[in-house]
Amino acid sequence: MPAQRPLEDGIVRDFKVNLSYGEYLHLDEILEAQHPVSRPAHHDELLFILQHQTSELWLKLVIHELRAVQQYLAKDELRPALKGLARVKHIQRTLTEQWSVLATLTPTEYAEFRSFLGTSSGFQSYQYRAIEFLLGNKDRRMLTIFDEQPAARALLEDALATPSVYDEFLHFLARRGHDVPVEILQRDVTEPWDYRSDLVAVFRRIYENADQNWDVYEACEELVDLEENFQLWRFRHLKTVERTIGVKRGTGGSSGVSFLKAALDLTFFPELYAVRTEIGVPR
């Protein structure tokens, strides 16, 4: 058995003219973008930086996909919208599993460089905020945090002013003939979503007549999957923080673990959960 496989004659070797893998991906820039601030540089800070950089890259793709989902729903193209949601779900699973890598950072190891982080914090991730806005959890108070970052603020202002994925889905349902209350369709989309009990009846009819509304029924379940994955990510984040710093305050000034616990009560699509209590109950 040969020790090496032969290099085939057709493999490109000359990159004076041809586009290389590294050039296409701008690997020189990406691989030089990790700059530890601890002095002397602590071994484990590279893990901490890469964990958050790769998360931000995945968040960029989630934003890209959710914006496409919004556009597909606005054009009544449900199938590609569902494909986009399915891709987001896979990204979410990857993001959640990534916490297991950061969880290998022990409290002692993190303490060696935590003080060098200053006031930087994941709370300041504008892409994470943009995703929350795109899913309906809008909070214009967040804009001021990014006054010194014009591009970040512009991204959030756009997400704030744009109908969320849920808004677009409800408009889609209305165009399909479902009795979505007019006040919901005319609501101020810059405001955070508030639970609407009158919308639960709409979803109950869809769920109890799934054979007649299968694609819409499937879309409802995809949105529930999306929210559940988001909650699992939040919980894994909470537990990773808890095992690493206990109940210390966050570097960005938050209360830390207790602040993260409060986020577990937030919901994007409350009516899709409320309808489960109604199904099977006599009217």
RAQUIMO-V746528 format. One record per helix or strand of 3 or more residues. SS is the DSSP state (H for helix, E for strand). FROM is the first residue (numbers start at 1). LEN is the number of residues. If there is no record, write none. Layout:
BEGIN
SS/FROM/LEN ; SS/FROM/LEN
END
This chain:
BEGIN
H/21/5 ; H/27/5 ; H/45/30 ; H/78/25 ; H/107/5 ; H/114/4 ; H/122/3 ; H/126/10 ; H/140/7 ; H/150/12 ; H/165/11 ; H/182/4 ; H/197/12 ; H/210/3 ; H/214/32 ; H/257/7 ; H/270/9
END
